[in-house]
């Protein structure tokens, strides 16, 4: 595990391997666009957390993406939900702005919109899964929220895995989708075996 203590950033070896592989398969320009969209996403989370007075413990970069780990501050369901959805919302607004500008900005606009949609899937640790858990917990209690997030996560993750494999098969082996398919399958297995995340990830 590589770490920059003063910036509280931790990046796994798998993250660097994925970064290099993605750049080799798709080019550095596409890599910069994807990293830019990810930065906008995390900035959205950070701004809302900062607004609520919550400090972030660290930003963890893994083969499955970025996880902003916050110091628990006893946020209400509504405030935590706002922080969770701030990331996809930031991608949506930025993507729409870039699409409006048109021309060379259409590709980075697409990267932001795709990242927004992907993160809204109801699969933990994605924002959609966490948002579903918070909404149901708010309405019916934590136990109901956990059940809803677990079973919807299993179903959505398995369907997403099947869809990604189908796309790879029909496109003649687009292996750039392989990490996403592997991540979804891992999420389904984690939820099935009861290993849902308990920390605050954004």
N, C-alpha and C positions, 0 to 999 in steps of 0.2 A: 504494500500500500504506500503510494507516494503522497506526500502532504506538504502544503505550504502553510505553516502554522499561523503566520501573521494574517493570512487571508482566509484561514479556516476552510480550505478547499482540500478535499481528498479525492484522488483519482486512482482507480484500480488499474492493474496491468491490463486487464481485459478491455478497459476503456481505450487505452492507447493502441492496442491491437486493432480494435474496431475502427478507430479513427484512421489508422494507416490503411486498413483494408478498404474502407469506404472511399478514401482519397484515391487509391489505386484503381478501384472499380468504376468510380464516377467522376473523378477529377477534382482538383482542389477548388475550383469555382463552386461546384455544387456543395462541397464540404463546408465552405465558408457560409453559404446561404443557409444550410441546415443549422450550423452553429449559431448564426445570427438569430434565427428563429427561436432556438433554444434559449439564447440570452434574453430575448424579449419576453419569453414565457416566464423565466425565473425572476426577471425584473418586476413583472406584474405581481407575483407572489410576494416578493420582498417589500414592495411599496405598501401593500395593504397591511402586511405584518408590522411594518415600521409605523404605519398610521395607528395601529392598535397598541403600539408600545411593546411588541414582542421582539425579542432578540433571536437571531438565527445562530444556532450552535456551529453548523458547518454546511457546506455544499458538497455532497458526495456524488462523484461521477463514476458510473459503472457501465458495464456492457449493455445494460437495459435502459440507460438514460441518466438524467440528473435528479437528485433528491435533495431538497432543501430541508434540513432538519432544524426545527425550531425548539426553543426552550419553552416548555409548557407554561402558559400564563393563565390558565383557567378561562379561556375565551368561551363566550356563549356559543350555542350552536349557530346562530346567525352570523356572528363575526368570523367564526372558523370557516363557515361555508363561503363567506365572501372572500376570505384569503385563498381558499382552495380554487374557486372559480376565477380568481383574478388572473391566473396564468393563461388559461384558454382565452379569456376575454381580451387580454393584451395582444395575443396572436391574431385574434379575429379583427380587432380594430386596426392593427398595423397592416394586416393582410389586405383589408378593404381599402385602406389609404393607398397602399402600393398599387393595388389593382386599378384604383381611380387614376393614378398617375400614368399607368399604362406603359407601353414600350418595353424597355429593358427591365422594368420593375415587375413585370408579370410573373416571372419565374420565382423571385423571392416572395412575391405575394402568395403564390401557390404553396410554397414551403411553409409559410405561416398558417395558411388556412388548413393544410393537411395536418400540421402539428396540433392545431386547435381541435380538429375533429377526432384525431387519434386519442388525444388526452381525455376527451369526453366519453370514451367508451367506459361502460360500468364495470371496470376491472381494476381492482387494487393491485399495485399502488398508484395507478393512473388517477387523475383528478376526478374523472367521472365516477369511479368506484368509491372514492372517499366522499364525494358529494352525495351519492345515493345513501351511503351509510349515515351521514350526518342528517339528511332530510328525514329518513325513516326513524332514526333515533330521536330526533326532535319531536316527531309526531307520536311515536308509539314506544319509545324507550330504547336504551342501548342494546338490549338483547335482540329486539326485533330488527334494529339497524344492522347488527352483525349478521343475522341470518339472511336478510335481504341482500346485503353486499356480498356475502359468501356465495349464495346460490346463483345470483345474477352474474357474478364474476366468473363462476365456473362455466355457465352457459355461454356468455359472451366471449370468453377467452377461447373456448373450444370452437365456436363458430368462426371467430376471427382467424384462428389457426388454420382451419379447413379452407377458408376463403383465400388466405395468403398462399397456401400450398397450391390451390387451384390456379391462382394467378401465375405463380412460378412455373407450373406445369405448362400452362397455355402459352406463356411467353418464351418457352424454350429454355427455362432455367435462369430466371432473373434472381441471382443469388443475393442481391442487395436487400431483398425482402426476408432473407433467412434469419437475421437477428430478431426482427419483429415477430416472426413466426415462433422462434425458439422462446422469446420472452413471454408470448401469450401462452404457450404450452406450459412453461414453468409457473406462470401465475395460476393457471387452472389446477395444476398439481398442488401448489402451495395452499390454495383455498380448500381443495378437496381433503387434504390431510390436516386441515385445521391450523395451518401455519400463517394465518393472516397477520399483517403488520400491526403492531401496537403503538409504535412511535408516531409522532406527527411529521408526516412527509408532505411536501408541497411540490 
